[in-house]
Amino acid sequence: MKVYAFLADGFEEIEAITPIDLLRRAGVDVCTVSVHASKAVSGAHGMTLMADALYEECDFADADLLFLPGGMPGTTNLEAHAGLCELLRQHNEEGKMIAAICAAPSILGKLGLLAGKKATCYPGFENFLGESDTDASVVICDNITTGEGPGAAYDFALDLIEQLTDAETAQRIAQETMYR
């Protein structure tokens, strides 16, 4: 399984690092992708991550899941990348998995990808989801998984692991990391 995790300056560190770490522990191939001209991407709380690749270096044909962490202005910066928005549209049309957490589901809503679907997001961004919002911490609806915010990052990651691998692997990762 191949996951592309998109990073933009101002990303929420917990929402990016937790799923990336847990997916990799589960044996999922995760490529972090900077949507900027540099692989160094600064988080909303002062952490800088070195992405594995720049957006322009990837072709995404092997993507099983496209993952958008939230945070501000990270979400705004992801949304401003026209190539990423088109990639999300194409991926959705093919019925492939997309995951977004916190403010990032608003991007999916603005692109029309949540029409007729249930989703969740960080409080204050519900108006971008249209009529599809819910207050659950994680919502899986068809090919799209959304998470509410930083506190949901662990459950969100475990749900992604279960979808990409199986329930036993998600349970194993939860046990190995002492998640209760």
C-alpha positions as CSV (number, residue, x, y, z in Angstrom):
1,M,0.0,0.0,0.0
2,K,1.2,3.5,-0.9
3,V,0.3,6.6,1.0
4,Y,1.2,10.2,0.0
5,A,1.0,12.6,3.0
6,F,1.0,16.2,1.9
7,L,2.8,18.8,4.0
8,A,2.5,22.6,3.7
9,D,3.9,25.3,6.0
10,G,1.6,25.7,9.0
11,F,0.6,22.0,9.2
12,E,-0.6,20.6,12.5
13,E,2.2,18.5,13.8
14,I,0.2,15.9,15.7
15,E,-2.2,15.4,12.8
16,A,0.7,14.7,10.4
17,I,3.3,12.9,12.5
18,T,0.9,10.5,14.3
19,P,-0.7,9.0,11.2
20,I,2.7,8.9,9.3
21,D,4.4,7.2,12.2
22,L,1.7,4.6,12.9
23,L,1.2,3.8,9.2
24,R,4.9,3.2,8.8
25,R,4.9,1.0,12.0
26,A,2.1,-1.0,10.2
27,G,4.4,-1.6,7.2
28,V,2.6,0.9,5.0
29,D,4.8,2.8,2.5
30,V,4.3,6.5,3.3
31,C,5.9,9.2,1.2
32,T,5.8,12.7,2.7
33,V,5.4,15.4,0.0
34,S,6.1,19.1,0.3
35,V,3.9,21.3,-1.8
36,H,6.5,24.1,-1.6
37,A,9.8,24.6,-3.3
38,S,11.7,23.1,-0.4
39,K,11.6,19.7,1.4
40,A,11.8,21.6,4.7
41,V,8.3,22.2,5.9
42,S,7.5,24.2,9.0
43,G,4.6,23.1,11.3
44,A,2.2,25.4,13.1
45,H,4.0,25.0,16.4
46,G,7.6,25.5,15.3
47,M,8.6,21.9,14.3
48,T,10.3,21.5,10.9
49,L,10.0,18.3,9.0
50,M,12.0,17.2,6.0
51,A,9.6,15.8,3.4
52,D,10.7,12.8,1.4
53,A,9.9,14.5,-1.9
54,L,8.7,17.6,-3.6
55,Y,5.3,17.5,-5.2
56,E,6.8,17.9,-8.7
57,E,9.0,14.8,-8.1
58,C,6.1,12.5,-7.7
59,D,3.6,11.1,-10.3
60,F,1.2,9.6,-7.7
61,A,0.0,6.8,-10.1
62,D,0.7,4.2,-7.3
63,A,-1.2,6.1,-4.6
64,D,-3.7,4.1,-2.6
65,L,-4.3,6.9,-0.2
66,L,-3.8,10.7,-0.3
67,F,-3.6,12.2,3.2
68,L,-4.1,15.8,4.2
69,P,-3.2,16.9,7.7
70,G,-4.9,20.0,9.0
71,G,-3.6,23.1,10.8
72,M,-3.5,26.7,9.9
73,P,-2.2,28.1,7.7
74,G,-1.3,24.6,6.5
75,T,-4.8,23.9,5.2
76,T,-4.9,27.2,3.3
77,N,-1.5,26.4,1.8
78,L,-2.6,22.9,0.7
79,E,-5.7,24.3,-0.8
80,A,-3.7,26.9,-2.8
81,H,-1.8,24.2,-4.6
82,A,-3.7,23.7,-7.9
83,G,-2.0,20.5,-8.8
84,L,-2.9,18.9,-5.4
85,C,-6.6,20.0,-5.8
86,E,-6.7,18.4,-9.3
87,L,-5.0,15.2,-8.0
88,L,-7.6,15.0,-5.2
89,R,-10.4,15.3,-7.8
90,Q,-8.9,12.6,-10.0
91,H,-8.3,10.3,-7.1
92,N,-11.9,10.7,-5.9
93,E,-13.3,10.0,-9.4
94,E,-11.3,6.8,-9.4
95,G,-12.8,5.8,-6.0
96,K,-9.4,5.8,-4.4
97,M,-9.0,6.6,-0.7
98,I,-8.6,10.1,0.6
99,A,-8.1,11.1,4.2
100,A,-8.2,14.6,5.8
101,I,-8.2,15.7,9.4
102,C,-9.0,18.9,11.3
103,A,-9.4,21.9,8.9
104,A,-8.3,19.9,5.9
105,P,-11.7,18.3,5.2
106,S,-12.8,21.8,4.3
107,I,-10.6,21.4,1.1
108,L,-12.6,18.3,0.2
109,G,-15.8,20.1,0.8
110,K,-14.9,23.1,-1.3
111,L,-13.8,20.7,-4.1
112,G,-17.3,19.1,-4.0
113,L,-15.8,15.7,-2.9
114,L,-18.1,15.5,0.1
115,A,-21.4,15.9,-1.7
116,G,-23.7,13.3,-0.3
117,K,-21.2,12.0,2.2
118,K,-20.8,12.2,5.9
119,A,-17.7,13.9,7.2
120,T,-16.2,15.6,10.3
121,C,-13.8,18.4,10.9
122,Y,-12.4,20.9,13.4
123,P,-15.2,23.0,15.0
124,G,-15.6,26.2,12.9
125,F,-15.0,24.6,9.5
126,E,-18.4,22.8,9.3
127,N,-19.8,25.3,6.9
128,F,-17.3,24.1,4.2
129,L,-18.7,20.6,4.5
130,G,-22.2,21.6,3.4
131,E,-24.9,19.3,4.8
132,S,-22.4,16.4,5.3
133,D,-21.0,17.3,8.7
134,T,-21.1,15.2,11.9
135,D,-19.6,15.7,15.3
136,A,-17.9,12.2,15.4
137,S,-14.1,12.2,16.0
138,V,-13.5,10.0,12.9
139,V,-15.9,9.4,10.0
140,I,-15.4,6.9,7.2
141,C,-17.8,7.3,4.3
142,D,-17.1,5.4,1.1
143,N,-13.6,6.3,0.0
144,I,-13.1,9.3,2.3
145,T,-12.0,9.3,5.9
146,T,-12.1,12.5,7.9
147,G,-11.0,13.3,11.4
148,E,-12.1,16.0,13.8
149,G,-8.7,17.4,15.1
150,P,-5.5,16.8,17.0
151,G,-7.1,14.7,19.7
152,A,-8.5,12.3,17.1
153,A,-5.1,11.7,15.3
154,Y,-4.5,8.3,16.9
155,D,-8.0,6.9,16.2
156,F,-7.8,8.4,12.7
157,A,-4.5,6.7,12.1
158,L,-5.7,3.4,13.4
159,D,-8.8,3.5,11.2
160,L,-6.5,4.2,8.2
161,I,-4.3,1.2,9.1
162,E,-7.4,-1.0,9.3
163,Q,-8.6,0.2,5.9
164,L,-5.2,-0.2,4.2
165,T,-4.3,-3.5,5.9
166,D,-6.7,-5.2,8.3
167,A,-8.2,-5.0,11.8
168,E,-5.5,-7.3,13.3
169,T,-2.7,-5.0,12.2
170,A,-4.5,-2.0,13.6
171,Q,-5.0,-3.8,16.9
172,R,-1.3,-4.9,16.9
173,I,-0.1,-1.3,16.4
174,A,-2.4,0.0,19.1
175,Q,-1.1,-2.7,21.5
176,E,2.6,-2.1,20.6
177,T,2.2,1.6,21.1
178,M,0.3,1.2,24.4
179,Y,-2.8,2.9,23.1
180,R,-5.8,2.4,25.3
